[in-house]
């Protein structure tokens, strides 16, 4: 197992003076957490929602400006209908009970992914949450829902091709930055640090374009058990990395 996978919580004092600007998290392990306690999977998802609250608070305390969480992938629609219903029900509950607290704490929330797959009620709740928090600046929270990076890249390529066809974009202007402007994360900086819980070591179709130079930290903790000490440990690991972006070390 890699050193990153076996990282242990360290004191918050080890967190770098200059934290990563943008932290993204693949929240994994809800089902295993529930199974280990002989509970239904929905119990793991409920506890995972509590971990989200702790993580938002941790990000604010550690002066992170952008936090992106992978809440529901495009592949999650393939899960049993009962589990999908439980997940969407928890999403609806979260949107209707937690947004006021996020707003009062200065959090701006936005959603990326194919929201058209959700019912009209949830789509309205998503839009309302974005409107209610649009002016906040303490933390930018992005929630990836019904999201898949390959689909996002394909949609961006199609949109860019259509812009060229219509004459709104010249082929000489086809740069990486121009392409990024067609992604759902337009206006959001690329993640500096991506954390995945549960010990798995893969990106699972999450922010594939944006993760090109992100530092990756894999933690053995299951998502429902994730707390400030794990967030601080990942930040401390990040502080020990030398980020060269392809250049030779100085």
N, C-alpha and C positions, 0 to 999 in steps of 0.2 A: 504494500500500500504506500502511496506517495506520502511525503512529509505533510503536504497540504491536507490530505485526507485524514491524517491522524492528529491534527492540530488540537491542542487542549486549551480551554479558556485561560486567558491571562488577565492580569489586573488592568483596569481601565487606564492606569497611568501609562501603559505601554502604547496607547493609541497615539498615532502621529499628530504633531502639532498642526500639520496641514492634512486634513483628512481627504479621502477621495471625494471629488465633487459629486459623482454619481455612482451609487451602489445599486446593483440589480440582484434580485434574489429568485432562485428557483426553489419554491417551497415544496419540498418533497417529504413524504413519510407519514401523512395523515392515516392512510389505511393500515400501515404496519403498526403505528402507535395504537390504534384501536384494537387490532387483532391481538397484540401482545397483552392487552387487558381484557380480552374476551368481550369486547364491546362492538356494536354495529359500526360500520364505516362512517356513518354520519356523525358519530360521536367524535371521531378523529377530525372530521372537517370542522365541527363546532369549536373544538379546542384549537385547531389551526387558525380560526378567525380571531381567537384571543391572542395568539402569537403575532398576528398582524398588528394588533393594537400595541403590543409591547415593542414591536420592531419600529413602528412609526415613532413612538416616543424615544426609542434609542437613537434613531437617525437624527431627530431634532437635538437631543442632548449632545451628540457627537458632531454637530455642525455640518452634517451632510446636507447638500442643497437639493439633490434629486434622488429619489428612491423609486425604483420600478420593481413591481412584484408580479410574478407569473402565476396568476390565480386560476386560469382555466384555459387549457390549450385547445386548439382546433381538433386535436385527436381525442380529447376528453368526451366529445359527443358520442364516441363509439362505446362508451361504458354502458352498463345495464341501465335501462330506462329509469329504474327506481333511484339509482345513485345520481343520475343526471338531474332528476327531479329534486332530490335532496340538495344538491349543489346549487341549483338555480333558486331554490327556496331560501337557502342561507344567504345567497347574494341579495335577494330582494329584502330580506330582513336587515342585512348590513346596510344597504342603501337607505333604508327608512329609519334606522336607529342610530347610526354612527356619523352621518354626514354633519350634523349640527356640531358635534364635538370636534370633528376635524376642522370645521370652519372656525370654531372659537379658538383653536390652537394655531391658526394661521396656515393651515395646510390647503394647498390647491390640489384638487384631484382631477385627473383626466383618464380616459380609457382608450386603449388601442385594441384592434382586433375586429372581427366581423360581427358587429353587434346586431346585424340584421337577422341572425339566427335566433336571437332571443325574442320573446313575445313583446307585444306593444307596451305592456305595463312596465316591464324591465327597461326597455329602451327609453321610455319617458323618465324613469327614475335615474338612469345614467345621465341623460341630458340635464335633468334638474340638479343633480349633484355637481356637474361641471359648472353650471351657471351660478350655483350658490357659493362656489369657492374660487371663482375665476380671479378675483382680486387679491388673493392671499399669496404671500411671498416667503413665509417661514420655511416651508418644505414643499417641493413639487413632487407629488405622489402620482405615479403612473401605474395603472392596473391593466395588465394584459389579460383580456377576456376573449374567449373564442379566437385566440391568437395563434398563428403559426408563421414563423419567419419565412419559410419558402413561399407561402401564399402572399405574404407581404411584398417580397422581392418581385414576384411575378406580377402582382398588381402594379407595382411601381414601374416595372419595365413596360407594361402595356400603356400606362398613363404617359410615360415619357415618349413612347413611340407615337401616341396620338398627338402629343404636343408638337412633335416634329412634323407629323403629317399635316397638321393644321397651320403650320408656319409660325407657331408661337415659340418655338425653340429651334435654334440653328444647330446643325450637326457639329459645327466647330465648338459649340458650347457644351458638348456631352462630356462633362467631367464627373469625377466621383462626388464632388460637392453638389453638382446639379442633380445627380441621381438621388442623393440622400434627401433632397428636397421633395421627392415624390413618395418617400416612405412615410408610414404613419407616425414616425418619431420626428418628423420635421420640427425643428425648433428645440429639440431636446438633445443635450450633449450626449455623446457616446458614453457608455458606462466605463468607469475606471476599474471597477471591481465587480465581479460576478460571484455570488455565493450560492452554492447548492448544498442543501441539507440531505441527510439520510445516508450518506456515504457513497451515493452514486456519483460517477464522474463522467458526465456528458452534458451537453447543452440542450438536448431534446427540442430542437427546432425553436430555440429562443434567441432572439436578437442576433441572428447569424451575421448580418452585415455589420451591425453596430459593435459587435464583440471582437472585432478584428485585433485590437490591441488591449483588450481588457485583461486584467489579472484575474486568475481563477482560483478560488478557494473552495475546497470540498470538505464539508464537516460531517462527522458521523452522527451528530444529533438528529433525531427525528423532528420534523417541523413543529409539532405541537409543544415540544420542550424547548424550542429556541427562545433565548432571552438576551438581555443586555450583555451578559458575560460572553456569549457566543459572538454577538455583533462586535464587541470590543476585541475579541481574539482575532477575528477576521481582519479588522482594521489594523491590528498590530502586525499580522502577517503581511498585509499590504505594505506597511511602512518599511519592511525589510527587503522588499522587491526593488530591483534596479530596472526602471522602465526606460528602454532605449529606443523603442519604436523603429527598430530595424537598423539603427545607427550603431557604430562601434562605441564601446565604453570610453569615457573621457580619461 
